[in-house]
Amino acid sequence: MSTRVVTTHLPTEMAEAVDAAAERLERPRGWIVKQALHDWLRLEERRHQMILEALKEVDEGRFVEHEDIKRWADGLD
């Protein structure tokens, strides 16, 4: 697998948290950052897919009107 170096500036507190995690897990800093980015990208892709699914449901007319939800919530008192 080919790789590329990506750099970024982090707030000091965040960089120190990465250092602490690396020490605690006995892993290099790069591994911690790569793992975190991998997990975030997976989560972001899932979020994107959920948005697309929700928009499709709206296009198909499968949603609850705001007023219906409001009436339901008001009835919880």
PDB file of N, CA, C and O in Angstrom:
ATOM      1  N   MET A   1       0.846  -1.169   0.000  1.00  0.00           N
ATOM      2  CA  MET A   1       0.000   0.000   0.000  1.00  0.00           C
ATOM      3  C   MET A   1       0.892   1.233   0.000  1.00  0.00           C
ATOM      4  O   MET A   1       1.822   1.338   0.799  1.00  0.00           O
ATOM      5  N   SER A   2       0.603   2.156  -0.897  1.00  0.00           N
ATOM      6  CA  SER A   2       1.382   3.392  -0.894  1.00  0.00           C
ATOM      7  C   SER A   2       0.818   4.322   0.172  1.00  0.00           C
ATOM      8  O   SER A   2      -0.349   4.220   0.551  1.00  0.00           O
ATOM      9  N   THR A   3       1.651   5.214   0.641  1.00  0.00           N
ATOM     10  CA  THR A   3       1.226   6.142   1.688  1.00  0.00           C
ATOM     11  C   THR A   3       1.628   7.555   1.322  1.00  0.00           C
ATOM     12  O   THR A   3       2.445   7.780   0.430  1.00  0.00           O
ATOM     13  N   ARG A   4       1.035   8.504   2.031  1.00  0.00           N
ATOM     14  CA  ARG A   4       1.359   9.920   1.895  1.00  0.00           C
ATOM     15  C   ARG A   4       1.422  10.512   3.276  1.00  0.00           C
ATOM     16  O   ARG A   4       0.702  10.086   4.179  1.00  0.00           O
ATOM     17  N   VAL A   5       2.271  11.483   3.442  1.00  0.00           N
ATOM     18  CA  VAL A   5       2.347  12.202   4.702  1.00  0.00           C
ATOM     19  C   VAL A   5       1.382  13.367   4.647  1.00  0.00           C
ATOM     20  O   VAL A   5       1.368  14.134   3.683  1.00  0.00           O
ATOM     21  N   VAL A   6       0.570  13.494   5.694  1.00  0.00           N
ATOM     22  CA  VAL A   6      -0.363  14.601   5.822  1.00  0.00           C
ATOM     23  C   VAL A   6      -0.040  15.291   7.141  1.00  0.00           C
ATOM     24  O   VAL A   6       0.063  14.637   8.179  1.00  0.00           O
ATOM     25  N   THR A   7       0.117  16.585   7.101  1.00  0.00           N
ATOM     26  CA  THR A   7       0.431  17.315   8.329  1.00  0.00           C
ATOM     27  C   THR A   7      -0.697  18.275   8.666  1.00  0.00           C
ATOM     28  O   THR A   7      -1.462  18.700   7.800  1.00  0.00           O
ATOM     29  N   THR A   8      -0.777  18.600   9.938  1.00  0.00           N
ATOM     30  CA  THR A   8      -1.779  19.546  10.391  1.00  0.00           C
ATOM     31  C   THR A   8      -1.313  20.183  11.688  1.00  0.00           C
ATOM     32  O   THR A   8      -0.478  19.631  12.405  1.00  0.00           O
ATOM     33  N   HIS A   9      -1.852  21.323  11.971  1.00  0.00           N
ATOM     34  CA  HIS A   9      -1.604  21.971  13.262  1.00  0.00           C
ATOM     35  C   HIS A   9      -2.741  21.590  14.193  1.00  0.00           C
ATOM     36  O   HIS A   9      -3.912  21.676  13.824  1.00  0.00           O
ATOM     37  N   LEU A  10      -2.396  21.172  15.389  1.00  0.00           N
ATOM     38  CA  LEU A  10      -3.385  20.819  16.396  1.00  0.00           C
ATOM     39  C   LEU A  10      -3.264  21.761  17.579  1.00  0.00           C
ATOM     40  O   LEU A  10      -2.176  22.251  17.881  1.00  0.00           O
ATOM     41  N   PRO A  11      -4.373  22.014  18.244  1.00  0.00           N
ATOM     42  CA  PRO A  11      -4.257  22.743  19.506  1.00  0.00           C
ATOM     43  C   PRO A  11      -3.363  21.944  20.456  1.00  0.00           C
ATOM     44  O   PRO A  11      -3.386  20.714  20.453  1.00  0.00           O
ATOM     45  N   THR A  12      -2.593  22.640  21.252  1.00  0.00           N
ATOM     46  CA  THR A  12      -1.642  21.984  22.150  1.00  0.00           C
ATOM     47  C   THR A  12      -2.310  20.925  23.007  1.00  0.00           C
ATOM     48  O   THR A  12      -1.770  19.833  23.184  1.00  0.00           O
ATOM     49  N   GLU A  13      -3.482  21.240  23.541  1.00  0.00           N
ATOM     50  CA  GLU A  13      -4.189  20.290  24.405  1.00  0.00           C
ATOM     51  C   GLU A  13      -4.516  18.994  23.660  1.00  0.00           C
ATOM     52  O   GLU A  13      -4.401  17.903  24.219  1.00  0.00           O
ATOM     53  N   MET A  14      -4.918  19.120  22.409  1.00  0.00           N
ATOM     54  CA  MET A  14      -5.231  17.930  21.614  1.00  0.00           C
ATOM     55  C   MET A  14      -3.972  17.128  21.317  1.00  0.00           C
ATOM     56  O   MET A  14      -3.984  15.899  21.399  1.00  0.00           O
ATOM     57  N   ALA A  15      -2.896  17.806  20.976  1.00  0.00           N
ATOM     58  CA  ALA A  15      -1.632  17.122  20.704  1.00  0.00           C
ATOM     59  C   ALA A  15      -1.141  16.390  21.946  1.00  0.00           C
ATOM     60  O   ALA A  15      -0.611  15.283  21.849  1.00  0.00           O
ATOM     61  N   GLU A  16      -1.313  17.001  23.103  1.00  0.00           N
ATOM     62  CA  GLU A  16      -0.919  16.348  24.347  1.00  0.00           C
ATOM     63  C   GLU A  16      -1.793  15.134  24.628  1.00  0.00           C
ATOM     64  O   GLU A  16      -1.308  14.139  25.167  1.00  0.00           O
ATOM     65  N   ALA A  17      -3.071  15.200  24.273  1.00  0.00           N
ATOM     66  CA  ALA A  17      -3.955  14.048  24.442  1.00  0.00           C
ATOM     67  C   ALA A  17      -3.535  12.908  23.520  1.00  0.00           C
ATOM     68  O   ALA A  17      -3.594  11.742  23.912  1.00  0.00           O
ATOM     69  N   VAL A  18      -3.114  13.231  22.307  1.00  0.00           N
ATOM     70  CA  VAL A  18      -2.604  12.215  21.384  1.00  0.00           C
ATOM     71  C   VAL A  18      -1.354  11.579  21.972  1.00  0.00           C
ATOM     72  O   VAL A  18      -1.208  10.356  21.962  1.00  0.00           O
ATOM     73  N   ASP A  19      -0.450  12.413  22.486  1.00  0.00           N
ATOM     74  CA  ASP A  19       0.774  11.894  23.101  1.00  0.00           C
ATOM     75  C   ASP A  19       0.446  10.964  24.266  1.00  0.00           C
ATOM     76  O   ASP A  19       1.055   9.904  24.409  1.00  0.00           O
ATOM     77  N   ALA A  20      -0.509  11.359  25.092  1.00  0.00           N
ATOM     78  CA  ALA A  20      -0.877  10.548  26.256  1.00  0.00           C
ATOM     79  C   ALA A  20      -1.474   9.214  25.812  1.00  0.00           C
ATOM     80  O   ALA A  20      -1.157   8.171  26.384  1.00  0.00           O
ATOM     81  N   ALA A  21      -2.335   9.244  24.796  1.00  0.00           N
ATOM     82  CA  ALA A  21      -2.930   8.005  24.288  1.00  0.00           C
ATOM     83  C   ALA A  21      -1.863   7.102  23.695  1.00  0.00           C
ATOM     84  O   ALA A  21      -1.888   5.889  23.903  1.00  0.00           O
ATOM     85  N   ALA A  22      -0.933   7.680  22.963  1.00  0.00           N
ATOM     86  CA  ALA A  22       0.150   6.892  22.365  1.00  0.00           C
ATOM     87  C   ALA A  22       0.979   6.209  23.452  1.00  0.00           C
ATOM     88  O   ALA A  22       1.343   5.039  23.327  1.00  0.00           O
ATOM     89  N   GLU A  23       1.268   6.943  24.500  1.00  0.00           N
ATOM     90  CA  GLU A  23       2.052   6.364  25.589  1.00  0.00           C
ATOM     91  C   GLU A  23       1.261   5.265  26.296  1.00  0.00           C
ATOM     92  O   GLU A  23       1.787   4.186  26.569  1.00  0.00           O
ATOM     93  N   ARG A  24       0.007   5.549  26.585  1.00  0.00           N
ATOM     94  CA  ARG A  24      -0.836   4.590  27.295  1.00  0.00           C
ATOM     95  C   ARG A  24      -1.013   3.304  26.491  1.00  0.00           C
ATOM     96  O   ARG A  24      -0.984   2.210  27.053  1.00  0.00           O
ATOM     97  N   LEU A  25      -1.197   3.434  25.183  1.00  0.00           N
ATOM     98  CA  LEU A  25      -1.426   2.274  24.326  1.00  0.00           C
ATOM     99  C   LEU A  25      -0.139   1.665  23.780  1.00  0.00           C
ATOM    100  O   LEU A  25      -0.157   0.637  23.102  1.00  0.00           O
ATOM    101  N   GLU A  26       0.976   2.319  24.089  1.00  0.00           N
ATOM    102  CA  GLU A  26       2.289   1.877  23.594  1.00  0.00           C
ATOM    103  C   GLU A  26       2.277   1.753  22.066  1.00  0.00           C
ATOM    104  O   GLU A  26       2.695   0.748  21.490  1.00  0.00           O
ATOM    105  N   ARG A  27       1.785   2.810  21.450  1.00  0.00           N
ATOM    106  CA  ARG A  27       1.705   2.909  19.990  1.00  0.00           C
ATOM    107  C   ARG A  27       2.315   4.233  19.570  1.00  0.00           C
ATOM    108  O   ARG A  27       2.369   5.170  20.367  1.00  0.00           O
ATOM    109  N   PRO A  28       2.773   4.324  18.338  1.00  0.00           N
ATOM    110  CA  PRO A  28       3.286   5.607  17.847  1.00  0.00           C
ATOM    111  C   PRO A  28       2.145   6.620  17.693  1.00  0.00           C
ATOM    112  O   PRO A  28       0.987   6.254  17.492  1.00  0.00           O
ATOM    113  N   ARG A  29       2.508   7.894  17.794  1.00  0.00           N
ATOM    114  CA  ARG A  29       1.520   8.963  17.581  1.00  0.00           C
ATOM    115  C   ARG A  29       0.808   8.821  16.248  1.00  0.00           C
ATOM    116  O   ARG A  29      -0.406   9.006  16.165  1.00  0.00           O
ATOM    117  N   GLY A  30       1.561   8.494  15.205  1.00  0.00           N
ATOM    118  CA  GLY A  30       0.984   8.350  13.877  1.00  0.00           C
ATOM    119  C   GLY A  30      -0.107   7.287  13.829  1.00  0.00           C
ATOM    120  O   GLY A  30      -1.101   7.440  13.119  1.00  0.00           O
ATOM    121  N   TRP A  31       0.083   6.205  14.591  1.00  0.00           N
ATOM    122  CA  TRP A  31      -0.921   5.147  14.639  1.00  0.00           C
ATOM    123  C   TRP A  31      -2.208   5.668  15.259  1.00  0.00           C
ATOM    124  O   TRP A  31      -3.303   5.376  14.778  1.00  0.00           O
ATOM    125  N   ILE A  32      -2.067   6.453  16.347  1.00  0.00           N
ATOM    126  CA  ILE A  32      -3.232   7.022  17.028  1.00  0.00           C
ATOM    127  C   ILE A  32      -3.992   7.929  16.067  1.00  0.00           C
ATOM    128  O   ILE A  32      -5.213   7.827  15.945  1.00  0.00           O
ATOM    129  N   VAL A  33      -3.280   8.802  15.396  1.00  0.00           N
ATOM    130  CA  VAL A  33      -3.918   9.746  14.471  1.00  0.00           C
ATOM    131  C   VAL A  33      -4.567   8.996  13.312  1.00  0.00           C
ATOM    132  O   VAL A  33      -5.689   9.314  12.918  1.00  0.00           O
ATOM    133  N   LYS A  34      -3.868   8.002  12.765  1.00  0.00           N
ATOM    134  CA  LYS A  34      -4.421   7.236  11.650  1.00  0.00           C
ATOM    135  C   LYS A  34      -5.679   6.491  12.077  1.00  0.00           C
ATOM    136  O   LYS A  34      -6.657   6.459  11.330  1.00  0.00           O
ATOM    137  N   GLN A  35      -5.671   5.897  13.252  1.00  0.00           N
ATOM    138  CA  GLN A  35      -6.838   5.180  13.756  1.00  0.00           C
ATOM    139  C   GLN A  35      -8.020   6.134  13.959  1.00  0.00           C
ATOM    140  O   GLN A  35      -9.152   5.823  13.588  1.00  0.00           O
ATOM    141  N   ALA A  36      -7.744   7.282  14.546  1.00  0.00           N
ATOM    142  CA  ALA A  36      -8.806   8.262  14.788  1.00  0.00           C
ATOM    143  C   ALA A  36      -9.393   8.758  13.467  1.00  0.00           C
ATOM    144  O   ALA A  36     -10.611   8.884  13.339  1.00  0.00           O
ATOM    145  N   LEU A  37      -8.557   9.032  12.511  1.00  0.00           N
ATOM    146  CA  LEU A  37      -9.031   9.516  11.215  1.00  0.00           C
ATOM    147  C   LEU A  37      -9.820   8.429  10.491  1.00  0.00           C
ATOM    148  O   LEU A  37     -10.849   8.708   9.876  1.00  0.00           O
ATOM    149  N   HIS A  38      -9.345   7.213  10.562  1.00  0.00           N
ATOM    150  CA  HIS A  38     -10.061   6.086   9.960  1.00  0.00           C
ATOM    151  C   HIS A  38     -11.462   5.962  10.546  1.00  0.00           C
ATOM    152  O   HIS A  38     -12.438   5.830   9.808  1.00  0.00           O
ATOM    153  N   ASP A  39     -11.562   6.004  11.866  1.00  0.00           N
ATOM    154  CA  ASP A  39     -12.861   5.884  12.526  1.00  0.00           C
ATOM    155  C   ASP A  39     -13.770   7.057  12.166  1.00  0.00           C
ATOM    156  O   ASP A  39     -14.962   6.863  11.924  1.00  0.00           O
ATOM    157  N   TRP A  40     -13.227   8.259  12.127  1.00  0.00           N
ATOM    158  CA  TRP A  40     -14.022   9.433  11.783  1.00  0.00           C
ATOM    159  C   TRP A  40     -14.535   9.333  10.347  1.00  0.00           C
ATOM    160  O   TRP A  40     -15.698   9.639  10.083  1.00  0.00           O
ATOM    161  N   LEU A  41     -13.684   8.910   9.428  1.00  0.00           N
ATOM    162  CA  LEU A  41     -14.097   8.789   8.033  1.00  0.00           C
ATOM    163  C   LEU A  41     -15.223   7.768   7.884  1.00  0.00           C
ATOM    164  O   LEU A  41     -16.163   7.995   7.122  1.00  0.00           O
ATOM    165  N   ARG A  42     -15.142   6.652   8.599  1.00  0.00           N
ATOM    166  CA  ARG A  42     -16.219   5.657   8.579  1.00  0.00           C
ATOM    167  C   ARG A  42     -17.514   6.251   9.118  1.00  0.00           C
ATOM    168  O   ARG A  42     -18.583   6.066   8.536  1.00  0.00           O
ATOM    169  N   LEU A  43     -17.409   6.960  10.228  1.00  0.00           N
ATOM    170  CA  LEU A  43     -18.580   7.584  10.830  1.00  0.00           C
ATOM    171  C   LEU A  43     -19.176   8.640   9.897  1.00  0.00           C
ATOM    172  O   LEU A  43     -20.394   8.718   9.734  1.00  0.00           O
ATOM    173  N   GLU A  44     -18.326   9.432   9.299  1.00  0.00           N
ATOM    174  CA  GLU A  44     -18.788  10.488   8.389  1.00  0.00           C
ATOM    175  C   GLU A  44     -19.466   9.883   7.165  1.00  0.00           C
ATOM    176  O   GLU A  44     -20.474  10.415   6.698  1.00  0.00           O
ATOM    177  N   GLU A  45     -18.937   8.789   6.640  1.00  0.00           N
ATOM    178  CA  GLU A  45     -19.558   8.119   5.494  1.00  0.00           C
ATOM    179  C   GLU A  45     -20.933   7.582   5.888  1.00  0.00           C
ATOM    180  O   GLU A  45     -21.885   7.695   5.117  1.00  0.00           O
ATOM    181  N   ARG A  46     -21.041   7.002   7.074  1.00  0.00           N
ATOM    182  CA  ARG A  46     -22.339   6.490   7.544  1.00  0.00           C
ATOM    183  C   ARG A  46     -23.335   7.642   7.704  1.00  0.00           C
ATOM    184  O   ARG A  46     -24.497   7.521   7.316  1.00  0.00           O
ATOM    185  N   ARG A  47     -22.878   8.746   8.271  1.00  0.00           N
ATOM    186  CA  ARG A  47     -23.749   9.917   8.435  1.00  0.00           C
ATOM    187  C   ARG A  47     -24.256  10.393   7.067  1.00  0.00           C
ATOM    188  O   ARG A  47     -25.437  10.703   6.910  1.00  0.00           O
ATOM    189  N   HIS A  48     -23.365  10.448   6.095  1.00  0.00           N
ATOM    190  CA  HIS A  48     -23.732  10.873   4.745  1.00  0.00           C
ATOM    191  C   HIS A  48     -24.777   9.932   4.147  1.00  0.00           C
ATOM    192  O   HIS A  48     -25.756  10.382   3.551  1.00  0.00           O
ATOM    193  N   GLN A  49     -24.565   8.623   4.308  1.00  0.00           N
ATOM    194  CA  GLN A  49     -25.530   7.650   3.787  1.00  0.00           C
ATOM    195  C   GLN A  49     -26.889   7.801   4.458  1.00  0.00           C
ATOM    196  O   GLN A  49     -27.921   7.682   3.798  1.00  0.00           O
ATOM    197  N   MET A  50     -26.899   8.060   5.760  1.00  0.00           N
ATOM    198  CA  MET A  50     -28.162   8.245   6.473  1.00  0.00           C
ATOM    199  C   MET A  50     -28.899   9.484   5.974  1.00  0.00           C
ATOM    200  O   MET A  50     -30.126   9.475   5.865  1.00  0.00           O
ATOM    201  N   ILE A  51     -28.163  10.544   5.673  1.00  0.00           N
ATOM    202  CA  ILE A  51     -28.781  11.753   5.125  1.00  0.00           C
ATOM    203  C   ILE A  51     -29.403  11.455   3.761  1.00  0.00           C
ATOM    204  O   ILE A  51     -30.523  11.880   3.475  1.00  0.00           O
ATOM    205  N   LEU A  52     -28.669  10.723   2.923  1.00  0.00           N
ATOM    206  CA  LEU A  52     -29.209  10.381   1.603  1.00  0.00           C
ATOM    207  C   LEU A  52     -30.465   9.519   1.730  1.00  0.00           C
ATOM    208  O   LEU A  52     -31.427   9.701   0.985  1.00  0.00           O
ATOM    209  N   GLU A  53     -30.450   8.576   2.681  1.00  0.00           N
ATOM    210  CA  GLU A  53     -31.628   7.733   2.904  1.00  0.00           C
ATOM    211  C   GLU A  53     -32.812   8.581   3.375  1.00  0.00           C
ATOM    212  O   GLU A  53     -33.939   8.389   2.918  1.00  0.00           O
ATOM    213  N   ALA A  54     -32.554   9.511   4.284  1.00  0.00           N
ATOM    214  CA  ALA A  54     -33.631  10.368   4.800  1.00  0.00           C
ATOM    215  C   ALA A  54     -34.197  11.255   3.693  1.00  0.00           C
ATOM    216  O   ALA A  54     -35.412  11.429   3.606  1.00  0.00           O
ATOM    217  N   LEU A  55     -33.342  11.810   2.858  1.00  0.00           N
ATOM    218  CA  LEU A  55     -33.822  12.639   1.750  1.00  0.00           C
ATOM    219  C   LEU A  55     -34.668  11.827   0.776  1.00  0.00           C
ATOM    220  O   LEU A  55     -35.658  12.325   0.240  1.00  0.00           O
ATOM    221  N   LYS A  56     -34.276  10.578   0.551  1.00  0.00           N
ATOM    222  CA  LYS A  56     -35.062   9.704  -0.321  1.00  0.00           C
ATOM    223  C   LYS A  56     -36.442   9.466   0.286  1.00  0.00           C
ATOM    224  O   LYS A  56     -37.448   9.490  -0.424  1.00  0.00           O
ATOM    225  N   GLU A  57     -36.489   9.233   1.610  1.00  0.00           N
ATOM    226  CA  GLU A  57     -37.767   9.023   2.272  1.00  0.00           C
ATOM    227  C   GLU A  57     -38.657  10.261   2.158  1.00  0.00           C
ATOM    228  O   GLU A  57     -39.865  10.144   1.956  1.00  0.00           O
ATOM    229  N   VAL A  58     -38.061  11.435   2.286  1.00  0.00           N
ATOM    230  CA  VAL A  58     -38.833  12.671   2.127  1.00  0.00           C
ATOM    231  C   VAL A  58     -39.374  12.757   0.701  1.00  0.00           C
ATOM    232  O   VAL A  58     -40.544  13.077   0.495  1.00  0.00           O
ATOM    233  N   ASP A  59     -38.521  12.472  -0.277  1.00  0.00           N
ATOM    234  CA  ASP A  59     -38.966  12.506  -1.680  1.00  0.00           C
ATOM    235  C   ASP A  59     -40.117  11.534  -1.927  1.00  0.00           C
ATOM    236  O   ASP A  59     -40.979  11.780  -2.771  1.00  0.00           O
ATOM    237  N   GLU A  60     -40.121  10.421  -1.178  1.00  0.00           N
ATOM    238  CA  GLU A  60     -41.176   9.419  -1.326  1.00  0.00           C
ATOM    239  C   GLU A  60     -42.402   9.749  -0.473  1.00  0.00           C
ATOM    240  O   GLU A  60     -43.384   9.007  -0.479  1.00  0.00           O
ATOM    241  N   GLY A  61     -42.341  10.866   0.260  1.00  0.00           N
ATOM    242  CA  GLY A  61     -43.471  11.274   1.085  1.00  0.00           C
ATOM    243  C   GLY A  61     -43.577  10.547   2.407  1.00  0.00           C
ATOM    244  O   GLY A  61     -44.626  10.579   3.051  1.00  0.00           O
ATOM    245  N   ARG A  62     -42.508   9.892   2.821  1.00  0.00           N
ATOM    246  CA  ARG A  62     -42.525   9.139   4.081  1.00  0.00           C
ATOM    247  C   ARG A  62     -41.903   9.986   5.192  1.00  0.00           C
ATOM    248  O   ARG A  62     -40.715   9.871   5.493  1.00  0.00           O
ATOM    249  N   PHE A  63     -42.719  10.821   5.781  1.00  0.00           N
ATOM    250  CA  PHE A  63     -42.279  11.666   6.889  1.00  0.00           C
ATOM    251  C   PHE A  63     -43.503  12.063   7.698  1.00  0.00           C
ATOM    252  O   PHE A  63     -44.637  11.869   7.262  1.00  0.00           O
ATOM    253  N   VAL A  64     -43.267  12.617   8.870  1.00  0.00           N
ATOM    254  CA  VAL A  64     -44.337  13.078   9.750  1.00  0.00           C
ATOM    255  C   VAL A  64     -44.301  14.601   9.752  1.00  0.00           C
ATOM    256  O   VAL A  64     -43.240  15.205   9.916  1.00  0.00           O
ATOM    257  N   GLU A  65     -45.438  15.202   9.574  1.00  0.00           N
ATOM    258  CA  GLU A  65     -45.527  16.662   9.550  1.00  0.00           C
ATOM    259  C   GLU A  65     -45.169  17.239  10.917  1.00  0.00           C
ATOM    260  O   GLU A  65     -45.436  16.632  11.954  1.00  0.00           O
ATOM    261  N   HIS A  66     -44.569  18.406  10.897  1.00  0.00           N
ATOM    262  CA  HIS A  66     -44.154  19.081  12.125  1.00  0.00           C
ATOM    263  C   HIS A  66     -45.331  19.300  13.071  1.00  0.00           C
ATOM    264  O   HIS A  66     -45.210  19.068  14.274  1.00  0.00           O
ATOM    265  N   GLU A  67     -46.443  19.736  12.547  1.00  0.00           N
ATOM    266  CA  GLU A  67     -47.615  19.997  13.390  1.00  0.00           C
ATOM    267  C   GLU A  67     -48.098  18.724  14.083  1.00  0.00           C
ATOM    268  O   GLU A  67     -48.543  18.775  15.230  1.00  0.00           O
ATOM    269  N   ASP A  68     -48.015  17.585  13.397  1.00  0.00           N
ATOM    270  CA  ASP A  68     -48.418  16.310  14.014  1.00  0.00           C
ATOM    271  C   ASP A  68     -47.488  15.962  15.175  1.00  0.00           C
ATOM    272  O   ASP A  68     -47.943  15.502  16.222  1.00  0.00           O
ATOM    273  N   ILE A  69     -46.213  16.178  14.991  1.00  0.00           N
ATOM    274  CA  ILE A  69     -45.247  15.908  16.063  1.00  0.00           C
ATOM    275  C   ILE A  69     -45.487  16.860  17.231  1.00  0.00           C
ATOM    276  O   ILE A  69     -45.434  16.462  18.394  1.00  0.00           O
ATOM    277  N   LYS A  70     -45.750  18.122  16.902  1.00  0.00           N
ATOM    278  CA  LYS A  70     -45.991  19.113  17.951  1.00  0.00           C
ATOM    279  C   LYS A  70     -47.234  18.741  18.775  1.00  0.00           C
ATOM    280  O   LYS A  70     -47.211  18.822  20.003  1.00  0.00           O
ATOM    281  N   ARG A  71     -48.307  18.338  18.104  1.00  0.00           N
ATOM    282  CA  ARG A  71     -49.521  17.918  18.811  1.00  0.00           C
ATOM    283  C   ARG A  71     -49.224  16.720  19.704  1.00  0.00           C
ATOM    284  O   ARG A  71     -49.678  16.660  20.847  1.00  0.00           O
ATOM    285  N   TRP A  72     -48.463  15.769  19.179  1.00  0.00           N
ATOM    286  CA  TRP A  72     -48.102  14.595  19.969  1.00  0.00           C
ATOM    287  C   TRP A  72     -47.303  14.988  21.202  1.00  0.00           C
ATOM    288  O   TRP A  72     -47.579  14.523  22.307  1.00  0.00           O
ATOM    289  N   ALA A  73     -46.306  15.854  21.001  1.00  0.00           N
ATOM    290  CA  ALA A  73     -45.463  16.291  22.126  1.00  0.00           C
ATOM    291  C   ALA A  73     -46.286  17.071  23.151  1.00  0.00           C
ATOM    292  O   ALA A  73     -46.093  16.906  24.355  1.00  0.00           O
ATOM    293  N   ASP A  74     -47.190  17.909  22.685  1.00  0.00           N
ATOM    294  CA  ASP A  74     -48.047  18.668  23.604  1.00  0.00           C
ATOM    295  C   ASP A  74     -48.937  17.738  24.428  1.00  0.00           C
ATOM    296  O   ASP A  74     -49.296  18.055  25.562  1.00  0.00           O
ATOM    297  N   GLY A  75     -49.285  16.599  23.852  1.00  0.00           N
ATOM    298  CA  GLY A  75     -50.125  15.640  24.548  1.00  0.00           C
ATOM    299  C   GLY A  75     -49.391  14.846  25.614  1.00  0.00           C
ATOM    300  O   GLY A  75     -50.022  14.095  26.359  1.00  0.00           O
ATOM    301  N   LEU A  76     -48.072  14.991  25.706  1.00  0.00           N
ATOM    302  CA  LEU A  76     -47.298  14.263  26.709  1.00  0.00           C
ATOM    303  C   LEU A  76     -47.427  14.865  28.100  1.00  0.00           C
ATOM    304  O   LEU A  76     -47.091  14.218  29.092  1.00  0.00           O
ATOM    305  N   ASP A  77     -47.910  16.098  28.178  1.00  0.00           N
ATOM    306  CA  ASP A  77     -48.043  16.757  29.479  1.00  0.00           C
ATOM    307  C   ASP A  77     -48.990  16.013  30.307  1.00  0.00           C
ATOM    308  O   ASP A  77     -49.249  16.399  31.447  1.00  0.00           O
TER     309      ASP A  77
END
